[in-house]
Each structure stands twice: as C-alpha cells, then as structure tokens.
Amino acid sequence: MTAGSSVMAASAPSTKGTSRTGVWLR
C-alpha cells in the first residue's frame, strides 16, 4: 500500500470507505 492510502484510511471513519489502492469508493 502507498503512503497516500494510509492517510486516507486514517482520515476515513472506516477503511472500507477506500479501495485497496487507497482510492475513495464514492
């Protein structure tokens, strides 16, 4: 995983909100 995905995961209320690549699944 990239550093960006880690930041998104930390910012998101749940890791399920982001895909494996760290892209938002809106």
C-alpha positions as CSV (number, residue, x, y, z in Angstrom):
1,M,0.0,0.0,0.0
2,T,1.1,3.6,-0.6
3,A,1.5,6.3,2.0
4,G,-1.5,8.0,0.4
5,S,-3.7,5.1,1.2
6,S,-2.6,5.1,4.8
7,V,-3.5,8.7,5.1
8,M,-6.9,8.2,3.6
9,A,-7.6,5.2,5.8
10,A,-6.7,7.3,8.8
11,S,-8.9,10.1,7.7
12,A,-11.8,7.9,6.8
13,P,-14.2,6.6,9.5
14,S,-13.6,3.1,8.2
15,T,-11.1,1.5,5.9
16,K,-14.0,0.0,4.0
17,G,-14.5,3.5,2.6
18,T,-11.5,3.2,0.4
19,S,-10.4,0.6,-2.1
20,R,-7.2,-1.5,-1.8
21,T,-5.4,1.1,-3.9
22,G,-6.5,3.9,-1.5
23,V,-9.0,5.4,-3.9
24,W,-12.2,6.6,-2.5
25,L,-15.2,4.4,-3.4
26,R,-17.8,7.2,-3.7
